[in-house]
């Protein structure tokens, strides 16, 4: 190893160690949740969704960027045609969920399946299982729901 490379590597290592020390000082506690956590506060979905849909905020403020939620629907529930101004990163936690993005083939999510939904992409869903479907969703922007207008 050259002396120049060793100095660069040492400098980089030192800056990573010193730079990361501020992370622990941020005052924010680590967090772990499951969909069955009795401490979760489940509330209704926006009123544009039919009854049988609930949301629990896991982290962040849904009115601000980077909020994480659990989205739960009853067995057999049909998620209406809608879209979000934010991209969404999702992992199915329980059940079996079919998601259909406009212009794409439907995808059936099994527990542990990751899915990405681009901002502004209209989609629908249906809980195919006999148990409720719970989806973890990380929104990049504020959480919102825009209903897809009916086609004429």
C-alpha positions in Angstrom: 0.0 0.0 0.0 1.4 3.4 -0.9 1.9 6.0 1.7 -0.4 8.4 -0.2 -3.2 5.8 -0.3 -2.7 5.0 3.4 -3.0 8.7 4.3 -6.1 9.1 2.2 -7.6 5.9 3.8 -6.7 7.1 7.3 -8.2 10.5 6.7 -11.4 9.0 5.2 -11.7 6.6 8.2 -11.2 9.4 10.7 -13.8 11.6 9.0 -16.3 8.8 8.9 -15.8 8.1 12.6 -15.9 11.8 13.6 -18.7 12.6 11.2 -20.9 9.7 12.4 -20.5 10.6 16.1 -23.1 13.4 15.6 -25.7 10.8 14.6 -26.1 9.4 18.1 -26.3 12.9 19.5 -29.4 13.7 17.5 -31.6 12.8 20.4 -33.8 10.5 18.4 -34.4 7.0 19.8 -34.3 3.9 17.7 -37.7 2.4 17.0 -39.1 -1.1 16.4 -42.7 -2.0 15.6 -44.8 -4.9 14.4 -48.3 -4.7 13.0 -49.5 -6.5 16.1 -47.9 -4.0 18.5 -50.6 -3.1 21.1 -49.1 0.4 21.3 -49.9 1.2 17.7 -52.6 3.8 17.3 -54.8 2.7 14.4 -57.0 5.3 12.8 -59.3 5.4 9.8 -58.0 6.0 6.3 -58.9 9.2 4.5 -62.7 9.3 4.0 -62.2 8.7 0.2 -61.6 5.1 1.1 -64.5 2.7 2.0 -64.8 1.5 5.6 -62.4 -1.4 6.4 -59.2 0.5 6.0 -56.9 1.7 8.8 -53.6 3.5 9.1 -51.0 3.6 11.9 -48.2 6.2 11.8 -44.9 4.5 12.6 -42.5 7.4 12.3 -42.5 11.0 11.2 -45.3 13.4 10.5 -47.6 12.4 7.6 -47.9 16.1 6.6 -44.1 16.2 6.1 -41.7 14.3 3.9 -40.4 10.8 4.9 -43.3 9.4 7.0 -43.7 5.7 7.5 -47.0 4.0 8.0 -48.8 0.7 8.3 -51.8 0.5 5.9 -54.3 -2.2 6.9 -57.3 -3.4 4.9 -59.8 -6.2 5.7 -59.8 -9.5 3.9 -61.4 -9.1 0.4 -61.1 -5.3 0.6 -60.8 -3.4 -2.8 -58.6 -0.4 -2.7 -60.1 2.2 -5.0 -58.3 3.7 -8.0 -56.0 6.5 -6.6 -52.6 8.0 -6.7 -50.1 9.9 -4.5 -48.0 13.0 -5.1 -45.2 11.1 -3.4 -43.4 8.0 -4.4 -44.0 5.1 -2.0 -41.8 2.2 -1.0 -43.7 -0.7 0.3 -43.3 -4.2 1.9 -46.2 -6.5 2.6 -46.3 -7.5 6.3 -49.3 -9.8 6.3 -51.9 -11.2 3.9 -51.7 -11.4 0.1 -52.3 -8.2 -1.9 -52.8 -7.7 -5.6 -51.6 -4.3 -6.8 -52.3 -3.0 -10.3 -50.6 0.2 -11.6 -52.2 1.7 -14.6 -50.6 0.4 -17.8 -48.8 -2.5 -16.0 -49.6 -6.1 -15.3 -51.0 -6.7 -11.8 -48.5 -7.9 -9.2 -49.5 -10.2 -6.3 -47.5 -9.3 -3.2 -46.7 -12.1 -0.7 -45.4 -11.4 2.8 -42.0 -9.9 2.6 -42.5 -8.6 -1.0 -41.0 -5.2 -1.7 -42.8 -2.9 -4.2 -42.1 0.7 -5.4 -44.8 3.0 -6.6 -43.7 6.1 -8.5 -45.2 9.5 -7.6 -48.4 10.2 -9.6 -48.9 6.6 -10.7 -52.6 5.6 -10.5 -53.2 2.2 -9.0 -55.7 -0.1 -7.3 -55.4 -3.0 -4.9 -57.2 -6.0 -3.5 -56.6 -8.0 -0.4 -56.8 -11.6 -1.7 -56.2 -13.4 1.6 -58.7 -14.4 4.2 -56.8 -12.4 6.8 -56.3 -8.6 6.7 -53.5 -7.2 4.5 -51.0 -5.0 6.2 -48.6 -3.0 4.1 -45.6 -1.0 5.4 -45.3 2.2 3.3 -42.5 4.7 3.4 -43.5 7.9 1.7 -40.8 10.2 0.3 -43.1 13.3 0.4 -46.1 14.1 2.5 -48.8 11.4 2.7 -51.8 12.2 0.5 -54.4 10.3 -1.5 -55.7 11.7 -4.8 -58.7 9.9 -6.3 -58.5 8.9 -9.9 -61.4 10.5 -11.7 -63.9 8.1 -13.4 -63.4 7.6 -17.1 -66.2 8.7 -19.4 
